[in-house]
Amino acid sequence: MSEQVATRSAAATTATAGRRPAPRLLLALALIACAVASIPLVYLVVRAGSGGLDAAITVLFRPRVPQLLLNTVTLATAVTGTCVLIGVPTAFLLARARLPLRRLWAVLAALPLAVPSYLAAYGWLATAPALHGFWASWLVLTLVSVPYVTLPVAAALRAGTTGLDDVARTLGRGPWRAFWLGTWPQIRPATLAGALLVCLYVLSEFGAVSLFRFPVLTTAIQQAYGASFNRSYAAILATVLVLLAILVVLGEQAARGRAARRFGSVAGMARQRVIRLKNWTAPAIALLAVVPALAVGLPVAVLFARLLEAETLRALDVADLGQATLNTLALSAGGALIALLLALPIGVLAARYRGRLVRAVESIGYLALGLPGIVVGLSLVFFSLSVLPGLYQTALVLAFAYGVLFMPKAIGAIRSSTAQVPTSLEDVSRTLGYGKLQTWWLVTARLARPGIAAGGLLVAVTAMKELPATLLLRPTGTDTLAIELWARTDVSAYGAAAPYAATLILVAAVPAFLLSGAGRGRLDGVRT
Amino acid sequence: MSRLWLRDLVVGYESGTVLRGVSLDVPHGALVAIVGPSGCGKTTLLRTIAGLMRARSGEIRLNLRMVTTHGIHLAPEKRRIGWVPQDAALFPHLTVAENIAFGLGGGRRAARRAAREDRVAHLLELVGLSALADRTPAQLSGGQAQRVALARALAAKPEVVLLDEPFGALDPLLRGELRAEVRALLTAEGTTGILVTHDQAEALSIADYVAVMNDGEILQFGRPEEVYERPATPWVASFVGDSVFLPAVWHAGTVEGGLGSLSAEWMPASGALSEAMPEDGTSVTVLVRPEQIELAPGDAGSGFWATVTAVSYTGHDALLELLLGNGVRCTSRVPASGLLPVGARVTATVRGPVLAYPLAPE
């Protein structure tokens, strides 16, 4: 009885919050962030349009274009589907099953995040040089993107309840049917969000596909920009890519909207059963082990085998390696800071208010996911050259590119951690004499801090691995670990690349390790 | 001199109006219970008084200060009111003492310092939680959390404390206990209190005044006994307690109906042009409270023959469904000692005057 009352009133509070108009200051800041974040997109449209419609049509009907489009869509669909098929069961085992070494498996599941796709591809190529084309790209991209599905679904399962499954069982449904009726609706939004991340990531993927020589839109853009300096062609291809991303984002939003309406207030009281696997323990552990083993274990093993060769150790320049590491850390930290600053008003707005304008603002924030790094990189080269020449080839522009590129990750983290803070805490703070901003700082931000920090770490990890934008925007003479690594894999100097690759993995593994534990269960103590 | 004064308050969302012209006059130091079914607008009323929602029109005065008038809206942090939500909403990152001290202003660091001050110690003592000062909210029971929330709301000595279903999530035993404590605390601090509840028994037992709300309007405002004994409309009557409604005909201060001729008081419709008595022969609706229908076993002379058709036993008393000899059905409340089995033959008599209402317009 009292649980019912609590749930009903919580739902009422959310509904009330949704109908408040957003404060003007917050809306203005969010719009500014959107405007700043859409600089690369605007430049892209300007470039693509400068050739005129005829030129665009001519480009689109070149014989290679339909093939590139087909390759891109096929790869994105295949990788997304496989990631959901592997990620959801993995998340279920992590969150609900009784396993030996539970904590270890949770860390391992997040670990592929630390491995850049081109590094995993490099590891596989060094092992089997004959690998190339669609299947090789599919395999490696799937391995490194599974955590995008596993992590949010596991989080949703941990926050969810098995009570609905129990009810379904008492109503005569079998365990699978009960899962479908009770648990799946609770994890559907998280699954969709994860699938969205994977799909957009594959659309803008550059490193692995170019190592495996699989022609997709991004590599064609790179070729057009780099080799022939045919920027209109590249800009038009990039526009097609952005349109694909818009389609994916819209599809996910429509699907998520339905899911949220139908199961919005279910996850009130978390009551969870732990599943004993008995004879299924060994297959379950095999499933949990296979992705980290192939995505992280194999490349790392190859790396260290190369690293320990005498030739590699003789050629190693420690000062160079140290400098590249420092550059990587500083640039990715700067990128994380800029991403958080841009994402903060958008994430808070999306968490607390609804409406058409808010949805539009959020969508613009997420669009950067569909912008290939190469497009952001080049558009910022020209933007800085024509608008702010003083900033051309400075670390600031590169950090800004990271910020724009990875802002969606920060928005997601800020949005979900803010939404977890009950609005009644803000109400109380207001009546106790604290203003809107003071309340946000003392209560909301204070409680959302672990989630926001996790978002910043996530941006930093991703920025460390970023390649195409870094290639274009790095200040002359400033080399990062990713650049040094790429320069050496390109000429198949696998041994010389090993120290940089190993350092990159180690540096990126620290935030990935923190991520697997941070932001989980911090709000358990809140009375709601 | 009233502490809180509302005039013609209209509040709405884009989707429609929630409060349609609410006026209220709360005397100094009183505890007012706003009671109504869910969705009647009582929480919206409370949030508007707190300044957490904007009114479309109307006025709110706290003491001598106009806080809402003609589109002017004083921010909640400037209103000097206390707010106790249903979920207690304790800050999870602060201890019990720091939560209370947070109400004294200055943020977390100041709250840490102030947590040792006399005012906080005094409040902790008032709510009986001195021993738990250094606990975190997660370590408290529901009742303890509500006590802390109340102490936090009282810390800055607000003029009015608003309580939004503060006992809604507690079990019945704890509820009764906490009710009495809240009452005593508000009296001790001399603070005016407005409490929202959907539980009419709670409203009648705790409050100095009760405001019955339905569909965005206050239907009646008065002392609990007034509201129960002289409800303004049949709807209010049935909301605040068990009621028997019978059709009857008015005849010069008496009504003639299924329970015979009873002396009756005329209750004109609110907003009626005249409060004059109806003409003789007018059809009316008569309200009889079940406890007014007294039963005697067997044939006790005067009164109506009836048969007990159903029994609803609550422990301290029981509600008996009766079928009268003339086919009329009604309900009687009897003490548990007077409990009769289903099928028993009884004699029913009506004690005291009854109320007569105009027939509801078709």
Interface residues (C-beta under 8 A of the other chain):
Chain A: S2 V5 A6 R8 S9 A10 A12 T16 R19 P422 S424 L425 D427 V428 S429 R430 T431 L432 G433 Y434 G435 K436 Q438 L442 V443 R446 L447 L523 D524 G525 V526 R527 T528
Chain B: Y13 E14 S15 S38 T43 R47 A50 G51 L52 M53 A75 P76 E77 K78 R79 R80 I81 G82 W83 P85 Q86 D87 A88 A89 L90 F91 P92 H93 F102 G103 G105 G107 R108 T136 P137 A138 L140 A145 A149 R152 A153 A155 A156 L162 E165 G168 A169 L170 D171
